[in-house]
Amino acid sequence: MIIIYDIFAFFFGAAIGSFLNVVIYRMPEGISIIRPNSFCPKCKKPIKWFENIPVISYIFLKGRCSRCHSRISIRYPLIEIITGCLFLYAFIHFGLSIDFFFYVFFFCSLIIISSIDFSYQIIPDIISMPGIFIGLIFQIIKGNFLPGLIGMLFGGGLILLIRVIGGKVYKKEVMGVGDVYLTAMIGAFVGFPLILSAIFIAALIGSILGIIFIISTKQSRESPIPFGPFLSIGGILVIILQQKIVQVFAFLGVYQ
Ligand SMILES: [Zn+2]
């Protein structure tokens, strides 16, 4: 029986992921999220309900629009699968608790922010700013207000510091204001000292990919690499790995 709940949690998450795809596609274009119903971006054909079943429809349609046969971006099923997996994770670990709802909100916000940052190099403040307050409310409910507040101030403050110093040294924008709010939001949700791990993971993945990019293309990249997706991966990984990370911190004497 348990497995049925798990499958349901995954597909519920995948359906939410399908909605996140709509938000990711429409928010930067300024199109309403509610209307019109989903349509093919190429031929504008409205997508019927049975062509819109998360993950499954993509497989049956072989990744192409049923009318104009143009390719449907792999991004759609990918985001549905990622969202489904994160819902399944949250369901297995938190059950249908208050933690579940706050964490899936956190995960969904990060998926939207990193996808938009990846494509447009913009971090939508309309998600990260309310996210900071929702993160702090979550910490108040859990009785962890102080670690949440310090995590928020430390995360936002550190990125702000890098932005100011980097701007002076390199005479260009190394970190956007959006990264400051995003890191503050992640800090509010994961608290201190986990925010340190989140930023560390983000910097590590960012540097590795940056080096691979420079080696493979034999040039330095002109446009800045968006940092939002790395911060988001860092934020999600510290939630999933928090027990392990806390053990490391305890070993180092940061935690008692
Ligand atoms: Zn089409």
Boltz pocket constraint, residues with backbone or C-beta under 6 A from the ligand:
constraints:
  - pocket:
      binder: B
      contacts: [[A, 40], [A, 41], [A, 42], [A, 43], [A, 44], [A, 45], [A, 65], [A, 66], [A, 67], [A, 68], [A, 69], [A, 70]]
      max_distance: 6.0
